[in-house]
């Protein structure tokens, strides 16, 4: 099997985290707790004043400094508009720091719980908040952040999986055929839609990136913010059968339309975007396998039963993209 570069965080021990915190003026008390994160490394740290901080160490070589700084700039813009986002600490005019060849940012600890996404009132409040975020996103354009596109999320992702050696030999041909068909169908869907909107959006909007507080949602991670259509920030809250998805969509729109408008032609993109996420997620795991966190989290990734299900999911997406959209206005 071919894998990615050596583990990028192998030297990030507690002492290094404390040293990084001290380099930006924090005074660690010795309290340190690793938070759940795969792509980056995130720690909750206590300081001598009793305050809690969250230190996020960015995966090397994933984003450029300009891309991370643009993420921070967008977060600050949202915060100034009184949107519920976790904005990074600024020290001497900077929010992106470096220590021992690792880049990091610090955030005030903002506790919350997982959102109850099966509640329609939760979805309505999420819809209202996302409409406000999109209104801010429409005020400008990203210069350095990526764009939602088929080549990166589909074509290159498929090539990564094909070259990884993880797909069992007996399933390689089947995966190659169905993934090629899926990408072709996504391409057709995008072409039928026309140029995708280039709004500044969250990009990876799901329950794992949201904390729920008494005042509603708190968006804690804009690490994947990009340029794309509004529907990308909405479709991941839709699950289950057609009736369940339609009810969830109605609840989202009840809130969204209080502060924004959506081009309902974007509903034709939902299954294509879902298909891209399935392909891209497998490529993400394959490309990160040298990071010890990934074999621990996804021990089944090389097993035939996973790839059988994965191929089955891709066949289901082919059918879903050929059917009329489940959702309606």
C-alpha positions as a printed Julia matrix, in Angstrom:
329×3 Matrix{Float64}:
   0.0    0.0     0.0
   1.13   3.57   -0.63
   0.55   6.09    2.1
   1.09   9.75    2.88
   4.09  11.39    4.51
   5.25  10.46    8.04
   3.02  11.28   11.01
   2.89  15.09   11.19
   2.26  15.49   14.92
   4.74  12.99   16.34
   6.64  15.7    18.27
   3.53  17.38   19.67
   3.83  16.23   23.29
   2.35  18.07   26.33
   5.53  20.03   26.91
   5.41  21.34   23.34
   1.78  22.41   23.81
   2.68  24.27   27.0
   5.64  25.95   25.27
   3.42  27.04   22.4
   0.91  28.53   24.85
   3.65  30.4    26.69
   4.96  31.8    23.41
   1.74  33.83   23.01
   1.56  34.99   26.6
  -0.6   32.31   28.22
   0.48  30.84   31.55
  -0.38  27.11   31.54
  -1.47  25.69   34.87
  -0.61  22.14   33.86
  -4.18  21.24   33.02
  -4.32  19.76   29.52
  -6.93  17.65   27.78
  -6.79  16.35   24.2
 -10.05  17.02   22.35
 -11.46  14.82   19.61
  -9.94  15.85   16.28
  -8.43  13.93   13.37
  -7.38  16.47   10.76
  -5.67  18.77   13.26
  -4.7   18.42   16.92
  -6.81  20.28   19.45
  -6.23  20.67   23.19
  -8.1   22.26   26.06
  -5.6   24.06   28.25
  -6.02  25.75   31.61
  -4.05  28.84   32.58
  -3.05  30.22   35.96
  -5.95  32.67   35.99
  -8.42  29.8    35.89
  -9.46  30.44   32.29
  -9.71  27.61   29.78
  -8.34  27.87   26.24
  -8.52  25.69   23.17
  -5.29  25.41   21.19
  -5.62  24.16   17.62
  -2.49  22.92   15.83
  -2.94  22.87   12.07
  -1.93  19.86   10.0
   1.31  20.77    8.18
   1.13  21.38    4.42
  -2.65  21.25    4.27
  -3.39  24.98    4.16
  -1.08  27.87    3.36
  -0.68  30.72    5.83
  -2.8   32.89    3.54
  -5.61  30.31    3.53
  -5.63  30.02    7.32
  -5.49  33.79    7.76
  -8.43  34.12    5.39
 -10.36  31.58    7.48
  -9.63  33.7    10.56
 -10.58  36.9     8.76
 -13.93  35.41    7.76
 -14.5   34.25   11.34
 -13.79  37.76   12.67
 -16.17  39.22   10.09
 -18.91  36.84   11.25
 -18.21  37.67   14.9
 -18.46  41.42   14.23
 -21.88  40.74   12.73
 -22.81  39.06   16.05
 -22.9   35.57   14.56
 -22.24  32.7    17.01
 -18.72  31.64   16.0
 -15.6   30.83   18.0
 -13.09  33.52   16.99
  -9.35  33.06   17.61
  -7.25  35.04   20.06
  -5.36  38.01   18.61
  -1.9   38.86   19.98
  -0.04  41.89   18.58
  -2.38  41.94   15.6
  -1.84  38.26   14.73
  -4.09  35.22   15.16
  -1.93  32.55   13.47
   1.17  31.59   15.41
   4.08  29.2    14.88
   6.05  27.13   17.36
   8.52  24.33   16.59
   7.46  24.2    12.93
   3.78  23.83   13.79
   1.22  26.55   13.19
  -1.5   27.05   15.76
  -4.28  29.3    16.97
  -5.85  29.8    20.39
  -9.55  30.15   21.15
 -11.41  30.88   24.37
 -13.08  27.72   25.61
 -16.8   27.9    24.86
 -18.64  24.88   26.27
 -21.79  23.44   24.79
 -23.5   20.17   23.95
 -24.25  18.3    20.76
 -27.22  19.71   18.84
 -30.42  17.64   18.74
 -30.77  17.53   14.98
 -33.89  15.38   15.14
 -35.77  18.35   16.62
 -37.47  20.59   14.08
 -37.08  23.69   16.25
 -33.33  23.06   16.33
 -33.26  22.96   12.53
 -35.32  26.14   12.29
 -32.84  28.02   14.47
 -29.94  26.56   12.47
 -31.59  27.71    9.25
 -32.01  31.22   10.61
 -28.37  31.37   11.74
 -27.03  30.02    8.45
 -29.02  32.6     6.5
 -27.34  35.33    8.54
 -23.93  33.73    7.97
 -24.56  33.53    4.25
 -25.57  37.19    4.18
 -22.14  38.04    5.57
 -20.51  35.57    3.18
 -22.12  37.33    0.24
 -20.42  40.63    1.12
 -17.03  39.58   -0.21
 -15.07  36.82   -1.92
 -12.31  34.46   -0.89
  -8.99  34.93   -2.66
  -7.07  31.99   -1.2
  -9.58  29.48    0.16
 -10.57  26.54   -2.09
 -13.65  26.34   -4.24
 -16.17  23.5    -4.16
 -15.31  21.69   -7.37
 -15.51  18.25   -8.92
 -11.8   17.93   -9.7
 -10.58  18.24   -6.1
 -13.42  16.47   -4.31
 -14.16  13.83   -6.94
 -11.57  13.19   -9.64
  -8.48  13.58   -7.45
 -10.16  11.87   -4.5
 -10.99   8.83   -6.63
  -7.39   8.71   -7.9
  -6.15   8.77   -4.29
  -8.31   5.78   -3.39
  -7.32   3.87   -6.52
  -3.61   4.36   -5.77
  -3.87   3.66   -2.04
  -4.01  -0.13   -2.18
  -6.82  -0.25    0.35
  -9.52  -1.52   -2.01
  -9.37  -5.36   -1.95
  -8.24  -6.88   -5.25
 -11.56  -8.65   -5.71
 -13.4   -5.3    -5.53
 -10.98  -3.01   -7.37
 -12.66  -3.33  -10.75
 -16.12  -2.78   -9.31
 -14.98   0.28   -7.35
 -13.23   1.7   -10.41
 -16.36   1.36  -12.55
 -18.96   2.67  -10.13
 -16.81   5.57   -8.88
 -16.14   6.63  -12.48
 -19.87   6.49  -13.19
 -20.64   8.53  -10.06
 -18.14  11.23  -11.03
 -19.54  11.33  -14.54
 -23.06  11.73  -13.2
 -21.95  14.5   -10.81
 -20.26  16.27  -13.71
 -23.5   16.06  -15.7
 -25.48  17.42  -12.75
 -23.11  20.38  -12.35
 -23.17  21.1   -16.08
 -26.97  21.03  -16.12
 -27.04  23.47  -13.22
 -24.52  25.87  -14.72
 -21.7   27.71  -12.92
 -21.85  26.98   -9.2
 -22.31  30.02   -6.94
 -19.12  31.19   -5.23
 -20.45  32.38   -1.88
 -18.19  32.29    1.17
 -19.68  29.41    3.18
 -18.85  27.19    6.15
 -18.21  24.27    3.8
 -18.35  21.4     6.32
 -21.57  22.18    8.14
 -22.69  19.21   10.25
 -23.47  18.47   13.87
 -19.87  17.68   14.76
 -18.84  21.27   14.07
 -21.62  22.81   16.14
 -22.07  23.19   19.89
 -25.5   23.93   21.29
 -25.85  26.54   24.01
 -28.77  28.22   25.74
 -28.76  30.87   23.01
 -28.63  28.33   20.17
 -25.86  27.08   17.89
 -22.18  27.94   18.17
 -20.06  27.2    15.11
 -16.69  26.11   16.45
 -14.68  25.22   13.36
 -14.41  26.96    9.99
 -11.35  24.95    8.97
 -13.04  23.88    5.72
 -14.62  27.2     4.73
 -14.68  27.62    0.97
 -16.48  29.19   -1.96
 -19.6   27.35   -3.01
 -23.41  27.23   -3.14
 -25.59  27.84   -0.09
 -27.03  24.32   -0.28
 -23.65  22.88    0.75
 -24.22  24.27    4.26
 -27.75  22.85    4.44
 -27.94  19.39    2.89
 -25.95  17.57    5.58
 -28.79  18.17    8.05
 -31.07  16.05    5.85
 -31.23  12.32    6.56
 -33.65   9.42    6.53
 -36.46   8.68    4.11
 -38.08  11.17    1.77
 -40.7   12.25    4.31
 -38.08  12.85    7.02
 -35.88  14.87    4.67
 -38.82  16.96    3.49
 -39.82  17.72    7.1
 -36.25  18.68    7.99
 -35.98  20.87    4.91
 -39.23  22.65    5.73
 -37.93  23.37    9.25
 -34.61  24.68    7.92
 -36.38  26.92    5.42
 -38.78  28.23    8.07
 -35.75  29.78    9.74
 -33.64  30.49    6.67
 -36.25  32.55    4.87
 -36.53  34.93    7.82
 -33.12  36.37    6.89
 -32.22  35.09    3.44
 -33.24  33.63    0.13
 -32.05  30.5    -1.6
 -32.17  29.59   -5.26
 -34.3   26.47   -5.11
 -32.58  25.18   -8.27
 -29.76  24.28   -5.85
 -31.95  21.42   -4.6
 -30.92  19.54   -7.75
 -27.34  19.52   -6.4
 -28.03  17.69   -3.12
 -27.4   14.1    -4.24
 -24.4   15.13   -6.34
 -22.87  16.85   -3.3
 -23.66  13.83   -1.14
 -21.92  11.6    -3.7
 -18.81  13.79   -3.7
 -18.65  13.65    0.09
 -18.76   9.85    0.05
 -15.92   9.63   -2.47
 -13.88  12.34   -0.77
 -14.27  10.87    2.73
 -12.69   7.56    1.67
  -9.82   9.43    0.02
  -9.33  11.51    3.16
  -8.86   8.42    5.34
  -6.52   6.79    2.81
  -4.35   9.89    2.52
  -4.01  10.26    6.3
  -3.22   6.65    7.19
   0.32   7.37    8.4
  -1.19   9.53   11.12
  -1.65   7.08   14.05
  -5.02   8.62   14.88
  -6.53   7.24   11.68
  -5.86   3.49   12.05
  -7.18   3.76   15.61
 -10.33   5.57   14.52
 -10.99   3.61   11.31
  -9.59   0.08   11.91
 -12.12  -1.39    9.44
 -10.97   0.75    6.53
  -9.01  -2.01    4.79
 -11.65  -4.7     5.31
 -13.68  -6.08    2.43
 -16.96  -5.5     4.25
 -16.31  -1.74    4.38
 -15.56  -1.54    0.68
 -18.59  -3.67   -0.16
 -20.77  -1.17    1.72
 -18.92   1.77    0.19
 -19.47   0.44   -3.33
 -23.12  -0.2    -2.46
 -23.46   3.4    -1.29
 -22.04   4.62   -4.59
 -24.54   2.51   -6.54
 -27.34   3.99   -4.4
 -26.08   7.48   -5.23
 -26.15   6.71   -8.94
 -29.81   5.85   -8.59
 -30.51   8.87   -6.39
 -28.92  11.26   -8.89
 -31.1    9.81  -11.65
 -34.3   10.32   -9.66
 -36.11  13.66   -9.35
 -35.04  15.66   -6.26
 -36.67  14.44   -3.03
 -36.93  17.99   -1.75
 -39.3   20.63   -2.98
 -39.78  24.27   -2.16
